[in-house]
């Protein structure tokens, strides 16, 4: 079995212990705002034996549900602020409204899988007269389905993903280093 966490040391922890101790919290925080990539990584780590896939799915689905409920409630209770937030996303808001008109309530399921509108749909629905309880039920079901589908597929694909990661790890390290250097450069300019 391919070991995901290498012998890297982080202040007395090896990476595997660090992931086991903080992985679920990191997944929860990341999933509050979307979580697709976080759940994929957690699924692969679960395949490698570093995390439990059932806990990963439960944590990600719960956090995803809470994040969308927060956005819906924010828009419902503070329409002026929500409208200001959404002004910078003009095209995405228009796309969200088209999806809402075309698909109705099932758009809550659809938005979980479309990058870029995951946060816009709950905000847009909160600005309308959409029923609170109906959104809660659809959102809960959508978050559970999303967690099971994405978590299961990433777990099942774990061996394939880890083999690719092993084959191209030096390219990945170079990309990560470039991102860190680029981000620090941008923050230095601000």
C-alpha positions as CSV (number, residue, x, y, z in Angstrom):
1,X,0.0,0.0,0.0
2,X,1.3,3.4,-0.9
3,X,1.9,5.6,2.2
4,X,0.5,9.1,1.7
5,X,2.3,10.8,4.5
6,X,6.1,10.7,4.1
7,X,8.6,11.1,6.8
8,X,8.4,14.9,6.8
9,X,8.7,16.4,10.2
10,X,6.6,19.3,11.4
11,X,7.8,20.4,14.9
12,X,8.0,17.0,16.3
13,X,5.1,15.5,14.4
14,X,5.4,13.5,11.3
15,X,3.0,14.5,8.7
16,X,0.8,11.5,9.2
17,X,0.2,12.3,12.9
18,X,-0.5,16.0,12.0
19,X,-3.1,14.9,9.4
20,X,-4.7,12.5,11.9
21,X,-4.9,15.2,14.6
22,X,-6.0,18.2,12.5
23,X,-7.3,16.7,9.3
24,X,-11.0,16.6,10.2
25,X,-10.9,20.2,11.5
26,X,-9.2,21.4,8.3
27,X,-11.8,19.6,6.3
28,X,-14.6,21.1,8.3
29,X,-13.3,24.7,7.8
30,X,-12.6,24.2,4.1
31,X,-16.0,22.6,3.4
32,X,-17.8,25.5,5.0
33,X,-17.0,27.5,1.9
34,X,-17.3,24.7,-0.7
35,X,-15.0,21.8,0.1
36,X,-14.9,19.9,-3.2
37,X,-11.1,19.7,-3.3
38,X,-10.8,19.3,0.4
39,X,-13.1,16.2,0.3
40,X,-11.2,14.8,-2.6
41,X,-8.0,15.1,-0.7
42,X,-9.6,13.7,2.5
43,X,-10.9,10.7,0.4
44,X,-7.5,10.0,-0.9
45,X,-6.0,10.3,2.6
46,X,-8.7,7.9,3.9
47,X,-7.7,5.4,1.2
48,X,-4.1,5.7,2.4
49,X,-5.3,5.0,6.0
50,X,-4.7,8.4,7.4
51,X,-8.3,9.3,7.9
52,X,-11.7,7.5,8.1
53,X,-13.8,8.0,5.0
54,X,-17.1,7.8,6.9
55,X,-16.0,10.6,9.2
56,X,-14.7,12.6,6.3
57,X,-18.0,12.4,4.4
58,X,-20.0,13.3,7.6
59,X,-17.7,16.2,8.4
60,X,-17.7,17.6,4.9
61,X,-21.4,17.2,4.3
62,X,-22.2,18.8,7.7
63,X,-19.9,21.8,7.1
64,X,-21.1,22.2,3.5
65,X,-24.7,22.2,4.7
66,X,-24.0,24.8,7.5
67,X,-22.1,27.0,5.0
68,X,-25.0,27.2,2.6
69,X,-27.5,27.7,5.4
70,X,-25.3,30.6,6.6
71,X,-25.3,32.2,3.2
72,X,-29.0,31.7,2.7
73,X,-29.7,33.2,6.2
74,X,-27.3,36.1,5.6
75,X,-29.1,37.1,2.4
76,X,-32.5,36.6,3.9
77,X,-31.7,38.7,7.0
78,X,-29.4,41.3,5.5
79,X,-30.6,41.9,1.9
80,X,-28.6,45.1,1.5
81,X,-25.3,43.6,2.4
82,X,-26.0,40.5,0.3
83,X,-26.8,42.6,-2.7
84,X,-23.6,44.6,-2.3
85,X,-21.6,41.3,-2.0
86,X,-23.2,39.9,-5.2
87,X,-22.6,43.1,-7.3
88,X,-19.1,42.0,-8.1
89,X,-20.3,38.6,-9.4
90,X,-22.7,40.0,-12.0
91,X,-22.4,37.2,-14.6
92,X,-22.5,34.5,-12.0
93,X,-25.6,36.0,-10.4
94,X,-27.3,36.1,-13.8
95,X,-26.3,32.4,-14.4
96,X,-27.6,31.5,-10.9
97,X,-31.0,33.1,-11.7
98,X,-31.1,31.3,-15.0
99,X,-30.5,28.0,-13.3
100,X,-33.1,28.8,-10.6
101,X,-35.7,29.6,-13.3
102,X,-34.9,26.5,-15.4
103,X,-34.5,23.9,-12.6
104,X,-36.3,25.3,-9.6
105,X,-35.5,23.7,-6.3
106,X,-33.2,21.0,-7.7
107,X,-30.7,23.8,-8.4
108,X,-29.6,23.3,-4.7
109,X,-28.3,19.9,-5.8
110,X,-26.7,21.2,-9.0
111,X,-24.9,24.1,-7.4
112,X,-22.8,21.8,-5.3
113,X,-20.9,20.5,-8.4
114,X,-20.5,23.8,-10.4
115,X,-17.4,25.8,-9.5
116,X,-18.0,29.5,-9.2
117,X,-21.7,29.5,-8.2
118,X,-21.6,27.4,-5.1
119,X,-21.8,30.5,-2.9
120,X,-24.0,32.6,-5.3
121,X,-27.0,30.2,-5.4
122,X,-27.7,30.3,-1.6
123,X,-27.3,34.0,-1.5
124,X,-29.6,34.5,-4.6
125,X,-32.2,32.1,-3.1
126,X,-32.0,34.0,0.2
127,X,-32.8,37.3,-1.6
128,X,-36.0,35.8,-3.1
129,X,-39.1,34.6,-1.3
130,X,-37.9,31.0,-1.4
131,X,-39.2,29.1,1.6
132,X,-36.7,28.7,4.5
133,X,-37.8,25.2,5.4
134,X,-37.8,24.0,1.8
135,X,-34.2,25.3,1.4
136,X,-33.2,23.6,4.6
137,X,-34.6,20.2,3.5
138,X,-33.1,20.5,-0.1
139,X,-29.8,21.7,1.2
140,X,-29.5,18.9,3.8
141,X,-30.3,16.2,1.2
142,X,-28.0,17.9,-1.4
143,X,-25.1,18.1,1.1
144,X,-25.5,14.4,2.1
145,X,-25.6,13.3,-1.5
146,X,-22.6,15.5,-2.4
147,X,-20.6,14.2,0.5
148,X,-21.3,10.6,-0.4
149,X,-20.7,11.0,-4.1
150,X,-17.5,13.0,-3.9
151,X,-16.1,11.2,-0.9
152,X,-16.8,7.8,-2.3
153,X,-15.4,8.5,-5.8
154,X,-12.2,10.1,-4.3
155,X,-11.8,7.1,-1.9
156,X,-12.3,4.6,-4.8
157,X,-9.8,6.6,-7.0
158,X,-7.3,6.8,-4.1
159,X,-4.8,4.3,-5.4
160,X,-4.9,5.9,-8.9
161,X,-4.4,9.4,-7.6
162,X,-1.6,8.4,-5.2
163,X,0.2,6.6,-8.1
164,X,0.0,9.8,-10.2
165,X,1.1,11.9,-7.2
166,X,4.1,9.5,-6.7
167,X,5.1,9.7,-10.4
168,X,4.9,13.5,-10.6
169,X,5.7,14.5,-7.0
170,X,8.6,16.7,-8.1
171,X,6.4,18.7,-10.5
172,X,3.9,19.1,-7.7
173,X,6.6,20.4,-5.4
174,X,7.7,22.9,-8.0
175,X,4.1,24.1,-8.6
176,X,3.5,24.4,-4.8
177,X,6.8,26.4,-4.4
178,X,5.7,28.6,-7.3
179,X,2.3,29.3,-5.7
180,X,3.9,30.1,-2.4
181,X,6.5,32.4,-3.9
182,X,3.9,34.1,-6.2
183,X,1.5,34.6,-3.3
184,X,4.2,36.1,-1.1
185,X,5.2,38.4,-3.9
186,X,1.7,39.6,-4.4
187,X,1.2,40.2,-0.7
188,X,4.5,42.1,-0.6
189,X,3.2,44.4,-3.4
190,X,-0.1,45.1,-1.5
